[in-house]
């Protein structure tokens, strides 16, 4: 996976999160929880892509490319 692929995926995830936060009405608590979950998942994915974290038992994060 190239650096360009990673940047494109991060931009798409950011755009989707912005669209959800801007146009889907939901309470602030749910919105904050959704943002936190997406942030943690993306952070774990980035760490795995760069090889800083190995496999996490019981957690399956699929490879995107």
LUMGU-482148 format. One line per field, with one value per residue: x, y, z of N, C-alpha, C, O in turn; residue in three letters. Coordinates in Angstrom, 2 decimals. Layout:
LUMGU-482148
n_x	X;...
n_y	Y;...
n_z	Z;...
ca_x	X;...
ca_y	Y;...
ca_z	Z;...
c_x	X;...
c_y	Y;...
c_z	Z;...
o_x	X;...
o_y	Y;...
o_z	Z;...
type	ALA;...
//
This chain:
LUMGU-482148
n_x	0.85;0.69;1.89;0.28;-2.15;-2.86;-3.23;-5.36;-7.38;-7.60;-8.51;-10.99;-12.32;-12.34;-13.91;-16.37;-16.99;-17.25;-19.48;-21.42;-21.43;-22.24;-24.70;-26.44;-28.79;-28.17;-27.79;-25.44;-23.90;-23.99;-22.84;-20.28;-19.37;-19.42;-17.49;-15.23;-14.99;-14.54;-12.14;-10.40;-10.44;-9.35;-6.85;-5.70;-5.67;-3.86;-1.52;-1.13;-0.73;1.73;3.29;3.72;2.14;1.23;-0.75;-3.91;-5.33;-8.50;-9.54;-10.46;-9.37;-9.91;-7.76;-7.50;-6.46
n_y	-1.16;2.10;5.38;7.33;5.95;5.60;8.26;9.01;7.29;8.25;10.86;10.30;9.00;11.11;12.97;11.59;11.41;14.14;14.76;13.16;14.31;16.91;16.79;14.81;14.61;14.21;13.43;15.18;13.51;10.96;11.63;12.39;9.94;8.35;9.71;9.25;6.44;5.99;7.40;5.86;3.38;4.10;5.01;2.63;1.15;2.68;2.41;-0.34;-0.51;0.79;-0.95;-0.76;-1.90;-5.18;-8.08;-8.01;-9.94;-11.38;-9.21;-8.17;-6.40;-5.59;-5.67;-2.96;-2.64
n_z	0.00;-0.95;0.03;-1.05;-1.41;1.27;2.10;0.45;1.40;4.03;3.51;2.33;4.45;6.30;4.89;4.69;7.43;8.01;6.41;7.66;10.24;9.63;8.25;9.19;11.60;15.02;18.50;20.62;22.23;21.00;18.57;19.37;20.40;18.07;16.53;18.14;18.06;15.31;15.06;16.72;15.38;12.87;13.71;14.78;12.43;10.86;12.39;12.12;9.35;9.02;10.41;13.15;15.05;15.76;14.96;16.53;18.94;18.46;17.12;13.98;11.36;8.17;5.26;3.08;0.54
ca_x	0.00;1.53;1.53;-0.83;-3.35;-3.20;-3.74;-6.68;-8.31;-7.83;-9.35;-12.35;-12.90;-12.60;-15.04;-17.58;-17.30;-17.74;-20.85;-22.28;-21.56;-22.88;-26.02;-27.30;-29.07;-28.06;-27.40;-24.00;-23.26;-23.84;-21.89;-18.95;-19.01;-19.13;-16.20;-14.19;-14.84;-13.90;-10.76;-9.63;-10.31;-8.41;-5.54;-5.21;-5.39;-2.62;-0.41;-0.90;-0.19;3.13;3.99;4.02;1.31;0.99;-2.12;-4.58;-6.18;-9.94;-9.95;-10.15;-9.49;-9.54;-6.87;-8.31;-5.88
ca_y	0.00;3.28;6.52;8.00;5.19;5.90;9.63;9.00;6.65;9.17;11.96;9.79;8.80;12.43;13.56;10.89;11.83;15.51;14.72;12.62;15.29;18.13;16.66;13.82;15.11;13.25;14.12;15.44;12.34;9.92;12.15;12.29;8.51;7.93;10.27;8.58;5.08;6.08;7.81;4.73;2.38;4.62;5.03;1.25;0.78;3.35;1.77;-1.66;-0.30;1.13;-2.03;-0.44;-2.77;-6.46;-8.56;-7.89;-11.13;-11.15;-8.04;-8.35;-5.20;-6.06;-4.86;-2.25;-2.79
ca_z	0.00;-1.07;0.86;-1.72;-1.05;2.67;2.15;-0.19;2.32;5.15;3.03;2.14;5.78;6.84;4.16;5.11;8.80;7.95;5.88;8.71;11.32;9.17;7.64;9.85;12.95;16.12;19.73;20.74;22.83;19.98;17.59;19.98;20.46;16.70;16.15;18.91;17.54;14.00;15.28;17.24;14.32;11.88;14.35;14.81;11.04;10.44;13.10;11.50;8.00;9.14;11.09;14.54;15.88;15.11;15.01;17.81;19.07;18.55;16.34;12.56;10.55;6.83;4.44;2.09;-0.79
c_x	0.90;1.04;0.35;-2.15;-3.81;-3.81;-5.14;-7.72;-8.62;-8.71;-10.79;-13.03;-13.24;-13.80;-16.36;-17.97;-17.82;-19.18;-21.82;-22.50;-22.34;-24.35;-26.94;-27.54;-28.97;-27.58;-25.88;-23.27;-23.00;-22.81;-20.46;-18.46;-18.65;-17.77;-15.05;-13.93;-14.13;-12.43;-9.90;-9.41;-9.29;-6.99;-4.93;-4.84;-4.08;-1.42;-0.10;-0.30;1.31;3.93;4.35;3.23;1.09;-0.48;-2.67;-5.53;-7.66;-10.44;-9.52;-10.42;-9.02;-8.58;-7.72;-7.76;-4.81
c_y	1.24;4.39;7.27;7.28;5.52;7.29;9.69;8.39;7.57;10.35;11.50;9.58;10.14;13.11;12.90;11.30;13.27;15.55;14.20;13.66;16.53;17.94;15.62;14.30;13.98;14.02;14.23;14.23;11.24;10.36;12.05;10.85;7.99;8.44;9.57;7.17;5.10;6.47;6.64;3.68;2.84;4.64;3.63;0.80;1.40;2.70;0.40;-1.51;-0.02;0.11;-1.74;-1.30;-4.05;-6.82;-8.42;-9.07;-10.75;-9.97;-8.27;-7.04;-5.57;-5.12;-4.23;-2.42;-3.83
c_z	0.00;-0.15;0.26;-1.41;0.36;2.78;1.54;0.75;3.49;4.72;2.86;3.49;6.43;6.19;4.58;6.53;8.83;7.44;6.93;9.80;10.90;8.79;8.28;11.28;13.98;17.35;19.82;21.33;21.82;18.93;18.12;20.05;19.08;16.25;16.87;18.37;16.19;14.15;15.76;16.16;13.27;12.45;14.40;13.40;10.56;11.11;12.51;10.11;8.06;9.95;12.53;15.52;15.09;15.14;16.42;17.93;19.23;17.74;14.90;11.84;9.15;6.14;3.34;0.69;-0.76
o_x	1.77;-0.08;-0.49;-3.17;-5.01;-4.80;-6.01;-8.82;-9.77;-9.56;-11.72;-14.19;-14.30;-14.61;-17.36;-19.15;-18.73;-20.02;-22.92;-23.64;-23.04;-25.16;-28.12;-26.60;-29.60;-27.04;-25.14;-22.12;-21.91;-22.00;-19.55;-17.29;-17.68;-16.99;-14.01;-12.78;-13.22;-11.57;-8.79;-8.31;-8.45;-6.04;-3.75;-3.82;-3.27;-0.40;1.06;0.56;2.07;5.13;5.21;3.61;0.79;-1.34;-1.96;-6.45;-8.00;-11.64;-8.34;-11.57;-7.83;-8.59;-8.55;-8.53;-4.19
o_y	1.38;4.35;7.80;7.94;5.69;7.47;10.37;8.93;7.67;10.79;12.23;9.95;10.30;13.74;13.60;11.52;13.57;16.28;14.74;13.87;17.14;18.84;15.56;14.39;12.93;15.12;13.47;13.97;10.65;9.55;11.67;10.57;7.25;7.69;9.32;6.75;4.30;5.93;6.45;3.14;2.05;4.33;3.46;0.15;0.72;2.47;0.01;-2.31;-0.54;0.29;-2.42;-1.43;-4.01;-5.96;-8.67;-9.21;-9.90;-9.74;-8.53;-6.63;-5.84;-3.91;-4.90;-2.37;-4.11
o_z	0.86;0.37;0.99;-1.19;0.61;3.49;2.08;0.88;3.91;5.50;3.21;3.66;7.02;6.87;4.80;6.81;9.59;7.99;7.07;10.23;11.71;9.01;7.93;12.08;13.83;17.24;19.18;20.95;21.78;18.47;17.38;19.79;18.94;15.66;16.26;18.25;15.96;13.45;15.26;16.03;12.84;11.74;14.08;13.20;9.93;10.46;12.42;9.73;7.25;10.15;13.09;16.68;13.90;15.34;17.40;17.12;20.05;17.68;14.63;11.72;8.95;6.40;2.73;-0.27;-1.78
type	UNK;UNK;UNK;UNK;UNK;UNK;UNK;UNK;UNK;UNK;UNK;UNK;UNK;UNK;UNK;UNK;UNK;UNK;UNK;UNK;UNK;UNK;UNK;UNK;UNK;UNK;UNK;UNK;UNK;UNK;UNK;UNK;UNK;UNK;UNK;UNK;UNK;UNK;UNK;UNK;UNK;UNK;UNK;UNK;UNK;UNK;UNK;UNK;UNK;UNK;UNK;UNK;UNK;UNK;UNK;UNK;UNK;UNK;UNK;UNK;UNK;UNK;UNK;UNK;UNK
//
